[in-house]
Amino acid sequence: MREDPAGGPSVGPTARTLGVRPSVDIPVVSSQVFPKTGGMSVAPDRPENLHLLRRPLAYGGLGKDPVWWIDIDMLGSDLEFRQDAPTHGLIEPSRVMLLDEFQARLADTQPYWQRLP
C-alpha cells in the first residue's frame, strides 16, 4: 500500500490503499456488503506471497509501494481475515453492513499496520 504523509498506509478505495474498490473487490447490493463475499486483498504470512506487481524489489517483485502487516487480532469485531488460497487472503466484513461502514472499519485499522523494512 502507498504510504501517507504521516507515515502510515494511505486510506482510500483503490488497489494500492487501505480500502476496497466497490463492486470490484466486494459485491455491493443496495449499498450493503456481506461476509465471505470479498474484501481487501492481503498476502498472509510473508511478503513473497504478494503478487509480483505488488511485491517490492527488495522481495523479488516489481512493486513500488511499501509492504505493511497487521496482527489479525487488531481487526476488531467488524472485520475478519479469510484465507482463500495458500498465498492469498481477504479482510472482509464479519457481518452485513453498509459499504461506507466497511470502508470506515478498514480505515480504523490504519494505526495498527506496520511497515516492513
C-alpha positions as CSV (number, residue, x, y, z in Angstrom):
1,M,0.0,0.0,0.0
2,R,1.1,3.5,-0.6
3,E,2.4,5.5,2.4
4,D,0.6,8.6,3.5
5,P,2.4,11.8,4.6
6,A,2.1,10.8,8.3
7,G,4.0,7.5,7.6
8,G,1.1,5.1,7.7
9,P,-0.7,3.3,4.9
10,S,-2.8,5.6,2.7
11,V,-6.6,5.1,3.1
12,G,-8.8,5.0,0.0
13,P,-10.9,2.9,-2.3
14,T,-8.1,1.8,-4.7
15,A,-5.9,-1.3,-5.2
16,R,-3.0,0.5,-3.6
17,T,-4.6,1.8,-0.5
18,L,-6.2,0.7,2.7
19,G,-9.8,0.1,1.5
20,V,-11.8,-1.7,-1.2
21,R,-12.9,-0.9,-4.7
22,P,-16.7,-1.2,-4.6
23,S,-18.1,-3.9,-6.9
24,V,-14.5,-4.9,-7.8
25,D,-13.1,-6.2,-4.6
26,I,-16.5,-6.9,-3.0
27,P,-20.0,-7.0,-4.3
28,V,-22.3,-4.2,-3.2
29,V,-26.1,-4.8,-3.0
30,S,-28.3,-1.8,-2.1
31,S,-25.2,-0.1,-0.5
32,Q,-24.5,-3.2,1.7
33,V,-21.7,-5.7,1.8
34,F,-21.8,-9.2,3.1
35,P,-19.4,-11.6,4.9
36,K,-17.4,-14.1,2.9
37,T,-18.1,-12.4,-0.5
38,G,-14.8,-10.5,-0.9
39,G,-12.9,-7.6,0.7
40,M,-9.4,-6.1,0.8
41,S,-6.8,-8.4,-0.7
42,V,-3.9,-9.4,1.5
43,A,-1.0,-11.8,1.4
44,P,-0.7,-14.0,4.5
45,D,2.5,-14.8,6.4
46,R,5.2,-13.3,4.2
47,P,5.8,-10.6,1.6
48,E,6.8,-13.2,-1.0
49,N,3.2,-14.2,-1.1
50,L,2.3,-10.8,-2.7
51,H,1.6,-10.7,-6.4
52,L,4.7,-9.9,-8.4
53,L,3.4,-6.4,-9.3
54,R,2.6,-5.6,-5.6
55,R,5.8,-7.1,-4.2
56,P,8.7,-4.6,-3.8
57,L,12.1,-5.1,-5.5
58,A,13.6,-5.9,-2.1
59,Y,11.4,-9.0,-2.0
60,G,11.9,-10.1,-5.6
61,G,9.0,-8.2,-7.2
62,L,8.2,-5.2,-9.3
63,G,6.0,-3.2,-6.9
64,K,6.8,0.4,-5.9
65,D,4.8,0.5,-2.6
66,P,6.0,-0.5,0.9
67,V,4.8,-3.7,2.4
68,W,2.6,-3.5,5.5
69,W,1.5,-6.1,8.0
70,I,-1.1,-6.2,10.8
71,D,-1.9,-8.7,13.6
72,I,-5.3,-10.1,12.8
73,D,-6.3,-9.6,16.4
74,M,-6.2,-5.9,15.7
75,L,-9.0,-6.1,13.1
76,G,-11.8,-5.7,15.7
77,S,-15.1,-7.5,15.7
78,D,-16.5,-6.0,12.5
79,L,-13.7,-7.3,10.3
80,E,-12.3,-10.8,9.7
81,F,-9.5,-12.4,7.8
82,R,-10.3,-15.3,5.5
83,Q,-7.6,-17.2,3.7
84,D,-9.0,-18.2,0.3
85,A,-5.7,-19.7,-1.2
86,P,-2.3,-20.7,0.2
87,T,-0.8,-17.3,-0.7
88,H,-3.9,-15.0,-0.6
89,G,-6.5,-13.8,1.9
90,L,-9.1,-11.2,2.3
91,I,-10.1,-8.8,5.1
92,E,-13.9,-8.9,4.9
93,P,-16.9,-7.7,6.9
94,S,-17.8,-10.0,9.7
95,R,-21.5,-9.1,9.4
96,V,-23.8,-7.4,6.9
97,M,-23.0,-3.6,6.9
98,L,-23.1,-0.6,4.7
99,L,-20.2,-0.2,2.3
100,D,-19.3,3.1,3.9
101,E,-19.1,1.5,7.3
102,F,-16.9,-1.3,5.9
103,Q,-14.6,1.3,4.4
104,A,-14.5,3.2,7.8
105,R,-13.8,0.0,9.7
106,L,-10.8,-0.7,7.4
107,A,-9.6,2.9,7.8
108,D,-9.9,2.4,11.6
109,T,-7.1,-0.2,11.4
110,Q,-4.6,2.3,9.9
111,P,-2.7,2.9,13.2
112,Y,-2.1,-0.9,13.6
113,W,-0.4,-1.5,10.3
114,Q,3.3,-1.7,10.5
115,R,5.7,-1.2,7.6
116,L,8.3,-3.9,6.8
117,P,11.8,-2.7,6.3
